[in-house]
Amino acid sequence: MGMIRAAGMWAWLLVLAFVGAASAAPGPGRPADIRLEGQLTRDDHETYVELPFTVPAGADRLSVVFRHDGAADRTTIDLGLRDPERLRGWSGGARDRFTLAETDATPAYLAGPLPAGTWTLVLGVPNLRPGVTTTYVAEIWVEPKGAPFAGLLDAPLASGPAWWRGDLHVHSGHSDGTCRSRKGVQAACPLFRVVETAAGRGLDFIALTEHNAASHSQGLRELQPYFDDILLIPGRELTTFQGHANLFGLTAPLEFRLGAAGAEDMDGVLGQAAGLGATVSINHPRMPSGEVCMGCGWQATTDWSKIHAVEVLNGGAMAAFGGRAESPLSGVEFWQDLLNQGYRLTAIAGSDSHDPDRPVETPGALGRPATVIHAVSLSQPDLMSGLRAGRVFVDLTHPGLEAFDLEASSGGRSAVMGGRLDAAPGDRITFRVMVEGASEARIHVVGPDGAAEVLPLPPGGQAVQTFTRRSDGERSWVRIDLRDPEGALLAMSNPIYLNWPDAPGP
């Protein structure tokens, strides 16, 4: 029968012959916690080989990567998994890796709690030829509760620095999203329809942010391999009587009932979310709270060090004012007030789409407004890193700007949008605005005192405009609005922070 051997130098030499780069095979980004190795022979033909291993208490996610060297000899090995109480899945020969957690699992495996005790990786051997010896390696990662969720993919969907366009506030039938059924009536909208629409509109990523629900995590796990042209980000819209917040990258359950045990106040809930690796954004902070939209405006006493972003434009709020971006419901002033208090928070946007059938030309449609993030790859960790760093612009145009960036330099020092630049009193600061894909736009330079200067955008597909300022040595910030000739907002950048001390924000 199959043998399990402890990893050692001889094992590494043996394994390298057939796994090649398998030691760097996609996993949680660190060495495996458990390594099961062994050999199978003709004696194992048409048998089941059980490989036991121990899962400690407090485990939240388990991931397995399996390799063997028998493919050339037509060795076939099927995979399954048992926990201490039941069969958790059987994928046969269809997969060489899988993951499972309380809220989601690779198709063929059951999501649910991970009980402590002896688990068993089951190898089915439907074919192993006489005279053949097959060597296998199974690597297992066990993630504890509170470990950051790295995303649905083992590797980036696309690589290379770029501006990636997406929608960070979308609902499906897992909360209150609806769409037309096959008979033409409004029905709870399946995830597939939402993601299909987003992909069809050319978005690079989408965050599904259901109200207090984690049930969509399983659906996204199933859809991501098929939708290999759009990154799916699990999220949660924390929905309370004191305000709403999007929690990007959160799949774990989270107590949202303020006043309940473990959720004594908003700061406690947001602290737990951040501790689980979530990127936290305040949603539609200037929306009114009442019978029309209960708890929609932000009213909570807040430790802003737990917040990473503010949704300054919301498609639903824009739709309520005939598509106008600037209205009493805009979150731009709310965000700028926080900047003036010394917090470095990233401005983002979201359609708040509840119906993928809504025409793309209308605000509140899936993908409008868009959040565009500069990141080194199209992966959840890199997108969230770019968001937290402020490498973000908000775009109201359609089909959209290709690029929009801001740079500043002074005395041999430089910074890009989202960054910090120090300049002594009297120092000259040169700003450089770069836009690709806009025509007939006007550059509005915005600071703590509002719009200070309007500049034309030179014609051409890739336009660059410069302007200068003299530093007063005080803490400040500068950002850019792009507007059409009539003054309507087209896009807005995040700031460059001038003479910024260590901020109380993240």
C-alpha positions in Angstrom: 0.0 0.0 0.0 1.0 3.7 -0.3 3.7 4.9 2.1 3.9 8.3 3.8 7.5 9.5 4.3 8.7 12.6 6.2 10.2 15.2 4.0 14.0 15.2 4.0 16.9 15.9 1.7 16.5 12.6 -0.2 12.8 13.4 -0.7 13.6 16.8 -2.2 16.0 15.2 -4.7 13.5 12.6 -5.6 10.6 15.1 -5.9 12.5 17.6 -8.0 12.7 15.0 -10.8 9.0 15.3 -11.4 7.5 18.3 -9.8 10.0 20.8 -11.2 8.6 24.1 -9.9 5.8 22.4 -7.9 7.6 23.5 -4.6 6.5 27.0 -5.8 3.1 25.8 -6.9 0.4 28.3 -6.1 -0.7 28.2 -2.5 -1.2 30.7 0.3 2.2 32.2 -0.5 4.3 30.4 2.1 5.7 26.9 2.7 3.1 24.2 3.3 2.2 23.3 6.8 2.0 19.6 6.0 3.8 17.6 3.4 2.7 14.0 2.6 5.0 12.0 0.4 5.1 8.4 -0.8 5.1 5.9 -3.6 2.4 3.8 -5.2 3.0 0.5 -7.0 0.9 -2.1 -8.9 -0.3 -3.4 -5.5 -2.2 -0.1 -5.1 -4.1 -0.6 -8.4 -7.9 -0.3 -8.0 -7.5 0.5 -4.3 -8.0 3.6 -2.1 -5.0 4.9 -0.2 -5.7 6.9 2.9 -3.2 9.6 4.0 -4.1 10.9 7.5 -3.0 14.4 8.8 -3.9 16.6 11.8 -5.9 19.8 11.6 -5.5 21.9 14.8 -8.3 23.8 16.5 -9.0 27.2 15.2 -8.4 26.4 11.5 -10.4 28.6 9.1 -9.2 27.4 5.6 -7.5 24.3 4.3 -5.8 24.1 0.9 -4.3 21.1 -0.9 -1.9 20.9 -3.9 -1.1 17.3 -5.2 1.5 16.1 -7.7 2.7 12.7 -9.0 5.2 11.6 -11.6 3.2 8.8 -13.2 1.4 10.6 -16.1 3.8 9.3 -18.7 3.0 5.7 -17.6 -0.8 6.4 -17.5 -1.0 6.3 -13.8 -4.3 7.8 -12.7 -4.9 9.1 -9.1 -8.2 10.5 -7.9 -8.5 12.8 -5.0 -11.0 13.1 -2.1 -11.0 14.4 1.4 -12.6 13.3 4.7 -12.8 15.3 7.9 -13.1 13.6 11.3 -16.9 13.1 10.7 -17.8 13.0 7.0 -16.7 13.0 3.4 -15.9 16.6 2.5 -15.5 16.1 -1.2 -14.4 14.0 -4.1 -12.9 15.6 -7.2 -11.5 12.4 -8.8 -8.9 13.2 -11.4 -10.4 16.5 -12.4 -8.2 18.6 -10.1 -4.8 18.6 -8.6 -5.6 21.3 -6.0 -8.6 22.5 -3.9 -9.5 24.7 -1.0 -12.3 24.7 1.6 -13.4 27.1 4.3 -16.5 27.9 6.3 -18.0 30.1 3.5 -16.6 28.7 0.3 -14.9 25.7 -1.3 -13.6 24.5 -4.6 -16.5 22.8 -6.6 -16.8 19.1 -5.6 -16.0 20.0 -1.9 -18.2 21.1 0.9 -17.8 24.5 2.6 -18.3 24.5 6.4 -16.4 24.6 9.7 -13.1 22.8 9.9 -13.2 20.5 12.9 -10.0 19.8 14.8 -8.7 16.2 14.6 -7.5 13.7 12.1 -8.4 14.4 8.5 -7.7 12.1 5.6 -6.6 12.8 2.0 -8.0 9.9 0.0 -6.2 8.7 -3.1 -8.2 6.5 -5.5 -6.0 4.6 -7.9 -8.0 3.4 -10.9 -4.9 2.6 -13.0 -1.3 1.8 -12.2 0.6 -0.5 -14.6 2.6 -3.5 -13.5 6.3 -2.7 -12.9 5.6 1.1 -12.5 6.3 3.0 -9.3 4.6 6.4 -8.9 5.9 9.0 -6.5 3.5 11.6 -5.1 3.6 14.7 -3.0 0.7 16.4 -1.3 1.2 19.9 0.2 -1.4 21.2 2.7 -1.8 24.6 4.1 -3.9 25.3 7.2 -4.9 28.9 7.7 -6.0 30.0 11.2 -9.0 32.3 11.8 -8.0 35.9 11.2 -5.5 35.1 8.4 -6.0 37.5 5.4 -7.9 36.1 2.5 -5.6 36.2 -0.6 -8.3 36.0 -3.2 -10.0 33.4 -5.4 -6.9 32.9 -7.6 -3.5 31.3 -7.0 -1.9 33.6 -9.5 -2.7 37.0 -11.0 -5.3 37.1 -13.7 -3.0 39.3 -15.7 0.5 40.7 -15.0 2.3 43.9 -15.6 1.7 47.5 -14.2 -1.5 49.0 -15.6 -4.6 50.9 -14.8 -7.3 48.4 -14.0 -11.0 49.5 -14.3 -13.7 48.0 -12.1 -16.8 48.5 -10.0 -16.4 48.2 -6.2 -20.1 48.2 -5.2 -22.3 45.6 -6.8 -25.2 43.5 -5.5 -26.8 40.3 -6.8 -29.7 38.1 -5.6 -27.6 37.1 -2.6 -29.0 40.3 -1.1 -31.3 42.7 -2.9 -30.1 42.6 -6.5 -32.8 41.8 -9.1 -32.9 41.3 -12.9 -35.4 40.1 -15.5 -36.2 36.4 -15.4 -36.5 34.3 -18.6 -40.2 35.2 -18.6 -39.4 38.9 -18.2 -40.3 39.5 -14.6 -38.0 40.9 -11.9 -36.4 38.1 -9.9 -33.5 37.7 -7.5 -30.5 38.0 -9.9 -28.1 35.1 -10.1 -24.4 35.8 -9.7 -23.7 34.5 -13.2 -25.9 37.2 -14.8 -24.2 40.0 -12.8 -20.7 38.8 -13.6 -21.5 38.1 -17.2 -22.7 41.7 -17.6 -19.7 43.1 -15.9 -17.4 41.1 -18.2 -19.3 42.2 -21.2 -18.8 45.8 -20.3 -15.0 45.4 -20.4 -14.4 45.7 -16.6 -11.2 44.2 -15.3 -12.6 43.6 -11.8 -15.8 43.6 -9.8 -16.5 43.5 -6.1 -19.7 41.7 -5.0 -20.7 43.5 -1.8 -23.9 41.9 -0.5 -25.6 43.3 2.5 -24.2 41.5 5.6 -24.2 38.2 3.6 -21.3 35.8 2.8 -23.3 33.3 0.8 -22.0 34.6 -2.5 -18.4 33.5 -1.7 -19.2 30.0 -2.9 -20.7 31.2 -6.1 -17.7 33.4 -6.9 -15.4 30.5 -6.2 -17.2 28.5 -8.8 -17.4 31.3 -11.4 -13.9 32.6 -11.3 -12.3 29.8 -13.4 -14.9 30.3 -16.1 -14.6 34.1 -16.1 -10.9 34.3 -16.7 -11.1 37.8 -18.1 -12.4 39.6 -15.0 -11.2 39.4 -11.4 -14.0 38.6 -8.9 -13.5 40.1 -5.4 -15.6 38.8 -2.5 -16.9 41.7 -0.4 -19.5 42.6 2.1 -21.6 45.7 2.6 -21.7 46.1 6.3 -25.2 47.4 6.7 -26.1 48.9 10.1 -28.4 51.5 11.5 -25.4 53.9 11.9 -24.0 53.6 8.4 -22.9 51.3 5.6 -19.3 50.3 4.8 -17.8 48.0 2.1 -15.4 45.3 3.3 -13.4 44.2 0.3 -11.8 40.7 0.5 -13.8 39.5 3.5 -15.3 36.0 3.3 -15.4 35.1 7.0 -18.6 35.6 9.0 -18.8 38.9 10.8 -21.2 40.0 13.5 -22.9 43.2 12.2 -25.7 43.7 14.8 -24.3 46.7 16.7 -24.8 46.2 20.4 -24.5 42.4 20.2 -21.7 40.5 21.8 -18.6 41.0 19.7 -20.1 44.1 18.0 -20.5 46.5 20.8 -19.8 49.5 18.6 -18.9 50.3 15.0 -15.2 50.6 15.8 -15.2 47.1 17.2 -16.8 45.7 14.1 -14.5 47.6 11.7 -11.5 46.6 13.7 -12.5 42.9 13.4 -13.0 43.3 9.7 -9.6 45.0 9.2 -8.1 42.2 11.4 -9.5 39.7 8.9 -7.6 41.4 6.1 -10.5 43.5 4.7 -10.0 46.8 3.0 -12.6 49.1 4.5 -14.5 51.9 2.7 -17.3 54.1 4.0 -20.3 54.0 1.6 -22.5 56.9 0.4 -21.7 58.9 3.6 -24.0 61.8 2.8 -27.1 59.8 1.9 -30.1 60.6 4.2 -31.0 57.9 6.7 -34.7 57.2 7.1 -37.6 55.1 5.7 -36.3 55.4 2.1 -32.8 54.2 3.0 -32.4 53.0 6.5 -29.0 53.7 8.0 -27.5 54.8 4.6 -25.8 58.0 5.9 -22.7 57.7 8.0 -23.6 58.6 11.6 -21.2 56.4 13.6 -18.5 57.7 15.9 -15.5 56.5 14.0 -11.8 55.7 14.6 -10.6 56.7 11.2 -7.4 54.7 11.6 -9.6 51.6 10.8 -10.8 53.1 7.4 -8.9 53.0 4.1 -11.3 54.7 1.6 -14.4 56.7 1.2 -17.0 56.2 -1.6 -17.2 59.7 -2.8 -19.5 59.0 -5.7 -22.3 56.5 -5.7 -24.3 55.5 -8.8 -27.6 55.3 -6.9 -27.2 58.7 -5.4 -26.3 60.1 -8.9 -29.4 58.5 -10.4 -31.5 60.2 -7.8 -30.4 63.6 -9.1 -30.8 62.9 -12.8 -27.3 61.6 -13.2 -25.5 64.6 -11.6 -22.3 63.7 -9.9 -22.4 66.8 -7.7 -25.4 66.9 -5.5 -26.2 67.1 -1.8 -25.7 63.3 -1.8 -22.1 63.5 -3.1 -19.4 62.3 -0.6 -16.7 64.5 -2.0 -16.9 67.2 0.7 -17.3 64.6 3.4 -14.0 63.0 2.2 -12.2 66.4 1.8 -13.1 67.4 5.3 -11.3 64.2 6.5 -8.3 65.1 4.4 -8.2 68.5 6.0 -8.2 66.9 9.4 -5.1 65.0 8.4 -6.4 61.6 7.3 -5.0 60.0 4.2 -8.1 58.2 2.8 -8.5 57.1 -0.8 -11.4 58.3 -2.8 -13.2 55.6 -4.7 -16.6 55.2 -6.4 -19.2 52.4 -7.0 -22.3 52.0 -9.1 -24.2 50.4 -6.2 -25.8 48.4 -9.0 -28.8 46.3 -8.0 -29.8 45.4 -11.6 -27.3 44.4 -14.3 -30.0 45.1 -16.9 -29.8 48.8 -16.3 -28.4 50.4 -19.5 -24.8 51.2 -19.3 -25.4 54.8 -20.4 -27.2 55.6 -17.1 -25.5 56.4 -13.8 -26.0 53.5 -11.3 -25.6 51.0 -14.1 -23.0 48.3 -13.5 -19.6 49.9 -14.1 -20.8 53.5 -13.8 -19.1 55.2 -12.1 -15.9 53.2 -12.2 -12.9 53.0 -9.9 -9.6 52.7 -11.8 -6.7 51.4 -9.8 -3.0 51.3 -10.8 -1.5 48.0 -9.7 1.4 45.8 -10.7 -1.0 42.9 -11.6 -4.6 42.1 -11.8 -4.9 40.3 -8.5 -6.8 41.0 -5.3 -3.7 41.7 -3.1 -2.2 44.0 -5.7 -5.4 45.9 -6.4 -6.0 46.4 -2.7 -2.4 47.5 -2.2 -2.9 50.1 -5.0 -6.2 51.2 -3.5 -4.7 51.7 0.0 -1.8 53.6 -1.6 -4.1 56.1 -3.3 -3.2 55.0 -6.8 -6.8 55.5 -7.9 -8.9 57.7 -10.0 -12.7 57.9 -10.3 -14.1 57.9 -13.8 -17.6 58.9 -14.9 -16.9 58.7 -18.6 -17.9 55.9 -21.0 -16.2 53.8 -22.3 -13.6 55.4 -20.1 -10.2 57.0 -19.7 -7.2 54.8 -20.4 -5.1 56.7 -17.8 -5.2 59.7 -15.5 -2.2 60.4 -13.2 -0.7 63.3 -11.2 3.0 63.8 -10.4 4.8 66.4 -8.4 8.5 67.3 -8.0 10.6 69.7 -6.0 14.3 69.9 -5.2 15.0 66.5 -6.7 12.2 64.9 -4.8 9.1 63.5 -6.5 5.8 61.8 -5.7 2.9 60.4 -7.7 -0.8 60.4 -7.0 -1.5 59.0 -3.5 2.1 59.8 -2.4 3.7 62.4 -0.2 6.1 65.3 -1.1 8.0 67.5 1.3 8.7 71.1 0.2 10.2 73.9 2.4 8.6 77.3 2.4 9.3 79.1 -0.9 10.2 75.9 -2.8 8.9 75.6 -6.2 6.7 72.5 -6.9 6.1 71.4 -10.4 2.9 69.4 -11.0 2.4 67.2 -14.1 -1.1 66.0 -15.1 -1.2 63.1 -17.6 -4.5 62.0 -19.3 -5.1 59.4 -21.9 -8.4 59.0 -23.6 -10.1 62.4 -22.9 -11.0 65.1 -25.4 -12.0 68.7 -24.8 -11.6 68.4 -21.1 -10.5 71.1 -18.6 -8.2 70.5 -15.7 -9.4 72.0 -12.4 -6.8 72.1 -9.7 -8.3 71.4 -6.3 -6.9 71.9 -2.8 -8.2 72.5 0.7 -9.7 75.8 -0.3 -11.5 74.5 -3.4 -10.7 74.8 -7.1 -7.8 77.3 -7.5 -7.0 77.1 -11.2 -8.5 75.9 -14.5 -6.2 74.8 -17.3 -6.9 73.5 -20.8 -6.0 69.9 -21.6 -3.8 69.9 -24.7 -5.4 68.0 -27.6 -4.2 64.5 -28.4 -4.7 61.0 -27.3 -2.0 61.3 -24.6 -2.1 64.8 -23.1 0.3 66.3 -20.5 -0.2 69.6 -18.7 2.1 71.2 -16.1 1.6 73.9 -13.5 3.6 75.2 -10.6 3.1 76.2 -7.0 5.2 77.8 -4.3 5.2 75.8 -1.1 4.2 77.6 2.2 5.7 74.7 4.2 2.3 73.8 5.6 0.4 70.5 5.4 -1.8 70.5 2.3 -2.9 68.4 -0.6 -3.5 68.9 -4.3 -5.7 66.9 -6.6 -7.3 67.2 -10.1 -10.9 67.3 -11.4 -11.4 66.7 -15.1 -14.5 68.6 -16.4 -16.1 69.1 -19.8 -16.4 72.6 -21.3 -19.8 73.0 -19.5 -18.2 72.2 -16.2 -19.7 68.7 -15.7 -17.4 66.3 -13.8 -15.7 63.7 -15.9 -13.1 62.2 -13.6 -11.3 63.0 -10.4 -7.9 62.0 -9.1 -6.7 61.3 -5.6 -4.3 63.8 -4.0 -0.6 64.3 -3.7 0.0 65.1 0.0 2.3 68.0 0.7 4.4 68.3 3.9 2.2 65.6 5.5 3.2 64.4 8.9 2.6 60.9 10.1 -1.2 60.8 9.8 -3.6 59.2 12.3 -5.2 57.4 9.4 -3.9 54.1 7.9 
